[in-house]
Each structure stands twice: as structure tokens, then as C-alpha cells.
Amino acid sequence: MAFYMLRPDSFLFAVILTALVAFGPISTDMYLPSLPAMKVDFGATVSQVQLTLSIFLAGFAVSQLFYGPLSDRFGRRPILLFGIVVYGVASVACFMSTTIEALIISRFFQAFGACSGPVLGRAIVRDVYGQERAAQVLAYMGSAMALAPAVAPMFGGYLQIWFGWQASFVVISIFAAILVVLVALLIRETNEHQNPEALKPARIIGNYLELLKHRGFLGYVLLNSFVFSGLFAFISGSSFVFIDVFGLEPNIYGICFGVVVCGYITGTLIAGKLSRKLGGPKMLRYGSLLSLFGGALLVGVAYGGGDSAVSVVSPMVIFMMSVGIVMPNSMAGAIGPFPKMAGSASALMGFLQMSCAALVGGSVGLLHNGTHLPMVSAIALMGLMTFVTYLIFIRKKT
């Protein structure tokens, strides 16, 4: 049991939950400025280096299918502690890697541990706050969590300049060590409906099938997956575009990335302020429209001859506002109706989200042609798919 149980309304409780949910962006964003240098250091291709991102998402996706049922059966806390330990050990293996193949394998196991944070962090939010406040709490957590992708690439850019690519993984290892101590000492068990049958294969498959047959769940998950995939297309391709194509220094690229994330912060603040007042479906209408507009502007400027950092950053700020609005509302909409399967619902949503993003990010790497066009085209396509999904699944609820 926890040494001292924090109250859900305490500031430190919110900080720990936010840090857990930030495992993903910290693990993908901090080392982004190092990708071009890693290509040279390992003698690898662009697609091989980008595979360290896609394999992370693939591992993240698959692992969530296990964390959900495990936490429904044994509780959030012990499974979370196990995941953080795996995350830390695998992060050590990452900075000790001497070949691109070893790094790719280490990244898979790092993802296996890292996904415990977002999956169980979201489930804890549902356990503690209930459906009505979950969207608001997730939105405010998203605003705070946005500091990770805003600061991590800038910090990672300076780490690359001063110490090399290994430094980012050293910092992540230290971060994991701090979190495992905080969770062990301060976070109580929040799952009061532990299900003894949650790990039975028939029950697991039955739960996932029940979720997939729920039209509302499917619609919210597709919205979440498409808008996140647009974000990940930018994450996957932006370092090569900004550093190799546009000729920026790693630290300047980190600043550009931080500016883009300001759009996400703005979106989450809007969602946190208006979600309870307007309702999730109406917020998703505005968010999906923003994703369509931002993607269209991005690809229109690019194919119209825009080939500078400003021509990418400005439309991406708009697209990222849509991400900040759509993600917390779609998460709450997907998980909210299933209090007894919150872990499984969160896991399945994460699996589908990350699988879609891994495919899109991998495609951006394979289609890399020395320009920014494959990246911006993928982002625009995901914006279109987000809006189409809203029209098909969610519009009738507004």
C-alpha cells in the first residue's frame, strides 16, 4: 500500500497523473532533434531511424491490450509500478545501444513499459472523477502535459548539441526512477471494481468485441486515432524536414516544435473551459472542422510553393488546436459509458490509436523524398478523415 495516500484534489496527485500520461510524448519527442545525427552515427537510412518511432508506437499499441485487463483484475497500482520499472530499464538499454537494430529492439520494450502510464493514468482519472468531470480533467491534464512536447524537443536539441543522442535516454531513465518512487509512496489503489474474471481469454475477447460493437465507442476512437495520426505524421517527419531540408539547427528545430505545441495547449485550454458547457459532441464538431481547415491550409501552402519553416509551423498551429480539442473529448466519450471496463476501454482505444499512428508515421518515413510534401500530405489526409468520421458517427448527437 502507499506510504501516504494523496487526495484526488491535491496538486501533487494531478502532477503525478500528468507525468504518467506524458510518458508517450516524452519518449517520442525528446530525442527528435537527434534523429538526423543518429542516422549518421549508426550509418542507417532515414526509414530505419524513423522505425525507432514507429516501433515504439507498435509496442505501445500491443501492450495496452494487456495493461487494461491486468489493471481491471489486479488493480491500477501494482500494474503501474511494474510498467514504470520496465520503462526505466529499457530506457537504460536504449542509451547503451551500439547498433540501430539494438536501439529498435530496446525502443519496443521501452514502449511496453511506457504505455502503462497513459493507459492507467486515464483509467485512474475515470476511477476517481467519474464520466462527467473526466473530459474536463483530461483537458486540463492535457494542457499541463503539453509542456512535455513543448519543452522536450527544445531540451533534447541542446542535449544533442552538448552531449549527443544518448543524453535524451539518460534523462528519460532518471525520470522513470523518480516516478516509480512517487507512485510507490503516494498513489493509492483506485480500482474499486476489480473483476476476478477480467483475465479469462473469453472475457477479454468478449469485452473488446462488446466495445467494438458500440457505435459511439467506435466513432470516438476513430476520431481520436485520425487526429493523433496527423500529429504523429508531424512528429515522425518534422526533424528531417526542418533540419535536413530547411537547414535548421537542432535547438532551433526544438523551438519550432514548441511553437507548434502552443496550438495544442490552446486547444486543451479551450476544451477544458467549454467541454462541460457545450458538451463533447459539439466540441468535436469545432475540433474536427479545425483539423480539416488546418490540414487543407498546410497542404495548400506546401503545394503552392511554400518551402520554409514558417509555411509548415503556421498551419500546424491550427491543426494542433484541433488535436487539443478532439483528443480529451473523444477519450472521455469513448471511456465514459464503461465504468466496469474502463481499463479495457482505455487499452483498446490506445491500441487502435497507436496502430493507426504507427502505420501513418511509417508511411511518412517510407515516402520520404527529400521534401516536406509526404509529411504535409499525410497530415492533411488525417484532418480530412477526422472530419468525415465526425460526420458519420457523431453529428447526430449535437
Secondary structure by P-SEA (a helix, b strand, c coil): ccccccccccaaaaaaaaaaaaaaaaaccccccaaaaaaaaacccccccaaaaaaaaaaaaaaaaaaaaaaaaccaaaaaaaaaaaaaaaaaaaaacccaaaaaaaaaaaaaaaaaaaaaaaaaaaacccccaaaaaaaaaaaaaccccccaaaaaaaaaaccccaaaaaaaaaaaaaaaaaaaccccccccccccccccaaaaaaaaaaaaacaaaaaaaaaaaaaaaaaaaaaacaaaaaaccccccaaaaaaaaaaaaaaaaaaaaaaaaccccccaaaaaaaaaaaaaaaaaaaaaaaaaccccccccaaaaaaaaaaaaacaaaaaaaaccccccaaaaaaaaaaaaaaaaaaaaaaaaaaaccccaaaaaaaaaaaaaaaaaaaaccccccc
